[in-house]
Amino acid sequence: MRGTLYIVAAPSGAGKSSIVNAVLARDPGIRLSISFTSRAPRPGERHAEHYNFVSAAEFEAMVAAGDFFEYARVHGDWKGTARQSVEPALAAGHDVLLEIDWQGARQVRQKVPDAVSVFILPPSRAALEERMRKRGQDSEEVIQRRLAAAREEMSHYAEFDYVIVNEVFDTAVAEMCSIFTASRLRREAQAARHADLLAALLETP
């Protein structure tokens, strides 16, 4: 049975990575695809763990070679998911989670219409700004640019199957776990129905 592709997107500072990491810790059946990015690592980020960090020239060479499942320019930097990180795992029956932006999510839904997509919203713009500042990773100029971009990013929430408001962290994690569990149960039930139908059609009179 082919695996399910899960998409999680959010504006910068909404807590996407923290929620995803908590969900992955609870659900070992889902594999996280590590994205490529042309931006520099932030303090504490490690290559091949948080992102695959490459130069802009290397990223663009990968684009030209057709290596990406999806890619987009986000806040002035390139981000993308390599084909090798997604397609073989899905074909082998593994569930894969993409932690990407709304532009990449739109590309993925065009290629995989049955992907399950989740958008994470902050409880307010004030809370979003507070979270960005608490991270202590970006300059004031970058924070202001990200806040301006967040308005555009959040306007695309209706394109997603589910929306989670990250007001209480544990509640948001539980909601995402429930979405993934329900999706898996639907897939398994559908596969069982198809198996029963096929058996009936092939049954010797």
C-alpha positions as CSV (number, residue, x, y, z in Angstrom):
1,M,0.0,0.0,0.0
2,R,1.4,3.4,-1.0
3,G,2.3,5.8,1.8
4,T,0.5,9.0,2.5
5,L,2.1,12.4,1.9
6,Y,1.5,15.0,4.6
7,I,2.1,18.7,4.1
8,V,2.5,21.1,7.0
9,A,2.9,24.8,6.3
10,A,2.8,28.0,8.4
11,P,4.0,31.6,8.5
12,S,7.5,32.0,10.0
13,G,7.2,32.1,13.8
14,A,3.9,30.2,14.1
15,G,5.6,27.2,15.8
16,K,5.5,24.8,12.8
17,S,8.8,23.1,13.5
18,S,8.2,22.6,17.2
19,I,4.8,21.0,16.5
20,V,6.1,18.8,13.8
21,N,9.0,17.6,16.0
22,A,6.6,16.8,18.8
23,V,4.2,14.9,16.4
24,L,7.1,12.9,14.9
25,A,8.2,11.9,18.5
26,R,4.7,10.5,19.1
27,D,4.3,8.9,15.7
28,P,7.4,7.0,14.5
29,G,5.4,5.8,11.4
30,I,5.9,9.1,9.7
31,R,9.2,10.1,8.0
32,L,10.3,13.8,7.9
33,S,11.7,14.9,4.6
34,I,14.7,17.2,5.2
35,S,14.4,20.2,2.9
36,F,17.3,21.9,1.0
37,T,17.8,25.6,1.5
38,S,20.2,28.3,0.3
39,R,20.0,30.3,3.5
40,A,22.7,30.2,6.1
41,P,22.2,28.0,9.2
42,R,20.7,29.7,12.3
43,P,22.3,29.2,15.7
44,G,21.9,25.6,16.7
45,E,20.9,24.3,13.2
46,R,22.8,21.4,11.8
47,H,23.3,20.3,8.2
48,A,21.2,17.2,7.2
49,E,19.2,17.4,10.5
50,H,17.3,20.7,10.3
51,Y,18.0,21.4,6.6
52,N,20.4,20.4,3.8
53,F,22.3,23.7,3.5
54,V,23.6,24.5,0.1
55,S,24.7,27.6,-1.8
56,A,22.3,29.4,-4.1
57,A,24.4,28.2,-7.1
58,E,24.2,24.6,-5.9
59,F,20.4,24.9,-5.4
60,E,19.9,26.4,-8.8
61,A,22.0,23.6,-10.4
62,M,19.7,21.1,-8.7
63,V,16.7,23.0,-10.1
64,A,18.2,22.8,-13.6
65,A,18.8,19.1,-13.2
66,G,15.2,18.5,-12.2
67,D,16.1,17.2,-8.8
68,F,13.3,18.8,-6.8
69,F,9.9,17.5,-6.0
70,E,8.9,21.1,-5.1
71,Y,10.8,24.4,-4.6
72,A,10.2,28.1,-4.0
73,R,11.9,31.3,-3.1
74,V,11.0,32.1,0.5
75,H,12.1,35.4,2.2
76,G,14.8,35.8,-0.4
77,D,16.2,32.3,-0.1
78,W,15.6,29.1,-2.0
79,K,13.9,26.1,-0.3
80,G,12.9,22.8,-1.8
81,T,12.3,19.1,-1.4
82,A,14.4,16.6,-3.3
83,R,12.5,13.9,-5.3
84,Q,14.7,11.2,-3.8
85,S,13.4,12.2,-0.3
86,V,9.8,11.6,-1.2
87,E,8.9,9.4,-4.2
88,P,10.8,6.2,-3.2
89,A,9.6,6.4,0.4
90,L,5.9,6.7,-0.7
91,A,6.2,3.9,-3.2
92,A,7.7,1.7,-0.4
93,G,4.6,2.3,1.7
94,H,6.1,4.9,4.1
95,D,4.2,8.0,5.2
96,V,6.2,11.2,4.5
97,L,5.8,14.6,6.0
98,L,6.9,17.8,4.2
99,E,7.5,20.9,6.4
100,I,7.2,23.5,3.7
101,D,5.7,26.9,2.7
102,W,2.4,27.5,1.0
103,Q,4.0,27.9,-2.4
104,G,5.7,24.5,-2.2
105,A,2.4,23.1,-0.8
106,R,0.6,24.3,-3.9
107,Q,3.1,22.5,-6.2
108,V,2.8,19.3,-4.2
109,R,-1.0,19.2,-4.2
110,Q,-0.9,19.5,-8.0
111,K,1.4,16.5,-8.2
112,V,-0.2,14.5,-5.4
113,P,-3.9,15.5,-5.1
114,D,-4.6,13.0,-2.3
115,A,-1.9,14.6,0.0
116,V,-3.2,15.6,3.4
117,S,-2.4,19.3,4.1
118,V,-2.3,21.2,7.4
119,F,-1.8,25.0,7.9
120,I,-0.8,26.3,11.3
121,L,-1.9,29.8,12.3
122,P,-0.7,31.9,15.3
123,P,-3.5,33.0,17.7
124,S,-2.7,36.7,16.8
125,R,-0.3,38.8,14.9
126,A,1.0,40.1,18.3
127,A,1.8,36.5,19.3
128,L,3.5,35.9,16.0
129,E,5.8,38.9,16.5
130,E,6.5,37.9,20.1
131,R,7.6,34.4,19.1
132,M,9.9,35.7,16.3
133,R,11.6,38.0,18.8
134,K,11.9,35.3,21.5
135,R,13.8,33.1,19.1
136,G,16.6,35.7,19.1
137,Q,17.9,34.4,15.7
138,D,17.0,37.2,13.3
139,S,17.9,40.9,13.0
140,E,15.2,43.6,13.3
141,E,15.3,44.0,9.5
142,V,14.6,40.3,9.0
143,I,11.8,40.2,11.6
144,Q,10.0,43.1,9.9
145,R,10.4,41.4,6.6
146,R,9.0,38.2,7.9
147,L,6.1,39.9,9.6
148,A,5.2,41.7,6.3
149,A,5.4,38.3,4.5
150,A,3.3,36.6,7.1
151,R,0.2,38.4,6.1
152,E,0.5,37.1,2.5
153,E,1.3,33.6,3.8
154,M,-1.7,33.4,6.1
155,S,-4.1,34.5,3.4
156,H,-3.6,31.0,1.8
157,Y,-4.9,29.0,4.8
158,A,-8.1,28.1,3.0
159,E,-6.1,26.1,0.4
160,F,-5.4,23.5,3.0
161,D,-7.4,20.5,4.2
162,Y,-7.0,21.4,7.9
163,V,-6.2,24.5,9.9
164,I,-4.7,24.4,13.4
165,V,-4.4,27.5,15.7
166,N,-1.3,27.2,17.8
167,E,-2.5,28.9,20.9
168,V,-1.9,26.1,23.3
169,F,1.1,24.0,22.1
170,D,0.0,20.6,23.5
171,T,-3.5,21.1,22.1
172,A,-2.1,21.9,18.6
173,V,0.2,18.8,18.8
174,A,-2.8,16.6,19.8
175,E,-4.9,18.0,16.9
176,M,-2.2,17.3,14.3
177,C,-1.8,13.7,15.7
178,S,-5.5,13.2,15.4
179,I,-5.5,14.4,11.8
180,F,-2.8,12.0,10.8
181,T,-4.4,9.1,12.7
182,A,-7.8,9.7,11.1
183,S,-6.1,9.9,7.6
184,R,-4.3,6.6,8.2
185,L,-7.5,4.8,9.3
186,R,-9.4,6.1,6.3
187,R,-6.6,4.8,4.0
188,E,-6.5,1.4,5.7
189,A,-10.3,1.1,5.5
190,Q,-10.3,2.0,1.8
191,A,-7.6,-0.5,1.1
192,A,-9.6,-3.2,2.9
193,R,-12.7,-2.4,0.9
194,H,-10.8,-2.6,-2.3
195,A,-9.3,-5.9,-1.3
196,D,-12.7,-7.3,-0.5
197,L,-14.1,-6.1,-3.9
198,L,-11.2,-7.5,-5.8
199,A,-11.6,-10.9,-4.1
200,A,-15.3,-10.9,-4.9
201,L,-14.7,-10.0,-8.6
202,L,-12.0,-12.7,-8.9
203,E,-14.0,-15.4,-7.1
204,T,-14.7,-18.4,-9.2
205,P,-18.4,-18.9,-9.8
